[in-house]
Amino acid sequence: MQNPYLPIPVVVSKIITEVETKDIKTFRLEFLNKEDEANFKYLPGQFAELSLYGKGESPIGIASSPTQPGYIEFTVQKAGVVTSSLHEIEEGTHMGVRGPLGNSWPIEYLEGKNIVVVGGGFAFTTLRSLINYMIHDDNRKRFGSITVIYGARTPGLLIYKDELAEWQKRSDINLNVTVDKGDASWKGREGFVPTVCKEVAPSSENAVTVICGPPVMIRFTLPVFFDLGFSKENIVTSLEMRMKCGIGKCGRCNVGSKYVCKDGPVFTLAELDKLTKEY
Amino acid sequence: MEKRYIKKDSLNGRVKKMAEAGLVYAPVKDGDNVLFQVLTPGMEPLTAYANSKNAPKNFFFPHTEKLMKYTRTEKGMAFSGELAEARDAVLFGVRPCDARSFVLLDMLFDQEKYRDPYYVARREKTTVICLACIHPPYTSCFCTSVDGGPTDAAGADILLTDLGERYLVEFLTPKGEKLEAHFAGEKAGDEADAQKQAITAQAEQEITSRIPAKEIKPILDANFEHPFWNTIHQKCLACGTCTYLCPTCHCFDISDEQKGDDGIRLRNWDSCMFPLFTLETSGHNPRPTQKERWRQRAMHKFKYYVDNFSAIACVGCGRCVMYCPVNIDIRKIVTDISKL
């Protein structure tokens, strides 16, 4: 019987400090056993429990894409016991990962459609996974146009800056990066994400919006997409709750009858409407 | 299905004999309480008792158990997967309500996609011997309102029913049949069924608590935001007694402990009654007051479990009713909900 509670051993092969405040880092993990890598089949939008021995586990969205073989990546903000300890470790550290867990962005449903990706702050991680998945040479033709609207409070708080620069060069992504307030060196757009969404005004024709960000951003952005004609079936988001087991048994992450860990974390707005608002 | 009679006064000795041959958990007197414990030489298993204070679920899902262990290495830590070894065991003297709780817990822990190997291993290796309630022991018993019954055999491998001078022994599963040698006795015929039916009818009549537990599902479906939820939690102390004594409560926490170079990952029972249960690192808590926590408890038992597994997550044992320090009564809550 396979034991879903046991972490898979990995080594931290690379740590990237993403932001100027130094409290968001991306950890690249490589599997110590090759067969574990082959068994770790995931899709963008799934998460895993990062396991730091002596500290515990923390559920974090997978920031890499399955089109990037050889490793998995997680972007982690320093916050609680496990994530703060993670921020102390160095490259070469052995740790554990348990997953992949949860459902994923609805890849099959997204195929053949125009995709609008909206992200705010550091909640951009599984969206980055989705973007890298869609723009991979093997996959790009399966999706229509790709519009990305990504915002952070300041230029120094934007994550994945190198990738943003790469995407900016591509003609097959309409990338719109914005900051709430720029600085002397910032030449890009200024403005809150909802405002930028209104300006970019992506068509709702055969389109799906995938949105992830702080609650306040989501609250003000959703009306913009309703005005653009997006139905609740075509707006997809991801929930976060306190989790332990990640497999629907420990009983704390349910919203109504659904477990965010097992039945989510990805839900359409239409699905969320049917659930209680206890999240 | 094999049925036999055994002499009533022989049962205690047979249980002790089983304990000589292997691991037996049985109800024993411990101070003022009746508790399920590992039967060791010199201990007297109880055959006539009301019900135990602790639900026997801990033999499959312990209060605390090791999930794995690990050691510090130069590069960090290396884990060594550890499955607590499950031993063949007999769980004797379980009341029908508590036996039914195993069926309900199986639905959660023994799912196809994510089987819980710790629970499933113990469950598979343990034979459950159930002692029917010919006189339901408490006024707070309400098993018949939640699909159970005083002589029900769900969750049991062997069912013993007190017929006065003798017990009727029913071997219900292959696991139960393996213990046939311990229950040698006269073969029982159809007359036993008639006698058992009469006893069952009488026992069911003695259950005076009847609540509309199955009827409230549609009301719960429609009333997540009802002002009623502001009323039940007011006196709750958030002590968690109800969830710890409940045979079906299964929520747990996972935590790490480290000493020197050795560490273990543990799971411990947790409770939806505790504020920290859902508190997130950001400070946000989706169930910020005892109101939401009580709503979760009631909803989980009488709606969410029904949505997910088509069964009410309550067996009507009445422990939460008897031991709540401020007398919150789930029977009253259910009845009040039925009138919303």
HADDOCK unambig.tbl for C-alpha pairs under 7 A between the chains (distance, minus, plus):
assign (segid A and resid 1 and name CA) (segid B and resid 117 and name CA) 6.63 0.50 0.50
assign (segid A and resid 3 and name CA) (segid B and resid 117 and name CA) 6.04 0.50 0.50
assign (segid A and resid 4 and name CA) (segid B and resid 114 and name CA) 6.74 0.50 0.50
assign (segid A and resid 6 and name CA) (segid B and resid 81 and name CA) 6.62 0.50 0.50
assign (segid A and resid 53 and name CA) (segid B and resid 77 and name CA) 6.28 0.50 0.50
assign (segid A and resid 54 and name CA) (segid B and resid 256 and name CA) 5.26 0.50 0.50
assign (segid A and resid 54 and name CA) (segid B and resid 257 and name CA) 5.79 0.50 0.50
assign (segid A and resid 54 and name CA) (segid B and resid 258 and name CA) 5.31 0.50 0.50
assign (segid A and resid 54 and name CA) (segid B and resid 263 and name CA) 6.18 0.50 0.50
assign (segid A and resid 55 and name CA) (segid B and resid 256 and name CA) 5.81 0.50 0.50
assign (segid A and resid 56 and name CA) (segid B and resid 255 and name CA) 5.77 0.50 0.50
assign (segid A and resid 56 and name CA) (segid B and resid 256 and name CA) 5.31 0.50 0.50
assign (segid A and resid 79 and name CA) (segid B and resid 281 and name CA) 6.56 0.50 0.50
assign (segid A and resid 80 and name CA) (segid B and resid 281 and name CA) 5.71 0.50 0.50
assign (segid A and resid 92 and name CA) (segid B and resid 75 and name CA) 6.69 0.50 0.50
assign (segid A and resid 93 and name CA) (segid B and resid 75 and name CA) 5.15 0.50 0.50
assign (segid A and resid 93 and name CA) (segid B and resid 76 and name CA) 5.26 0.50 0.50
assign (segid A and resid 94 and name CA) (segid B and resid 75 and name CA) 5.58 0.50 0.50
assign (segid A and resid 94 and name CA) (segid B and resid 76 and name CA) 4.93 0.50 0.50
assign (segid A and resid 94 and name CA) (segid B and resid 77 and name CA) 5.95 0.50 0.50
assign (segid A and resid 95 and name CA) (segid B and resid 76 and name CA) 6.75 0.50 0.50
assign (segid A and resid 95 and name CA) (segid B and resid 77 and name CA) 6.38 0.50 0.50
assign (segid A and resid 242 and name CA) (segid B and resid 278 and name CA) 5.76 0.50 0.50
assign (segid A and resid 242 and name CA) (segid B and resid 279 and name CA) 6.82 0.50 0.50
assign (segid A and resid 242 and name CA) (segid B and resid 280 and name CA) 5.49 0.50 0.50
assign (segid A and resid 244 and name CA) (segid B and resid 253 and name CA) 6.47 0.50 0.50
assign (segid A and resid 244 and name CA) (segid B and resid 254 and name CA) 6.17 0.50 0.50
assign (segid A and resid 247 and name CA) (segid B and resid 114 and name CA) 6.56 0.50 0.50
assign (segid A and resid 249 and name CA) (segid B and resid 108 and name CA) 6.68 0.50 0.50
assign (segid A and resid 249 and name CA) (segid B and resid 251 and name CA) 6.96 0.50 0.50
assign (segid A and resid 250 and name CA) (segid B and resid 250 and name CA) 6.92 0.50 0.50
assign (segid A and resid 250 and name CA) (segid B and resid 251 and name CA) 4.51 0.50 0.50
assign (segid A and resid 250 and name CA) (segid B and resid 252 and name CA) 4.82 0.50 0.50
assign (segid A and resid 250 and name CA) (segid B and resid 253 and name CA) 6.75 0.50 0.50
assign (segid A and resid 251 and name CA) (segid B and resid 251 and name CA) 4.93 0.50 0.50
assign (segid A and resid 252 and name CA) (segid B and resid 277 and name CA) 6.69 0.50 0.50
assign (segid A and resid 252 and name CA) (segid B and resid 278 and name CA) 6.02 0.50 0.50
assign (segid A and resid 256 and name CA) (segid B and resid 304 and name CA) 6.62 0.50 0.50
assign (segid A and resid 257 and name CA) (segid B and resid 304 and name CA) 4.60 0.50 0.50
assign (segid A and resid 257 and name CA) (segid B and resid 307 and name CA) 6.53 0.50 0.50
assign (segid A and resid 257 and name CA) (segid B and resid 308 and name CA) 6.83 0.50 0.50
assign (segid A and resid 278 and name CA) (segid B and resid 286 and name CA) 5.51 0.50 0.50
assign (segid A and resid 279 and name CA) (segid B and resid 286 and name CA) 4.83 0.50 0.50
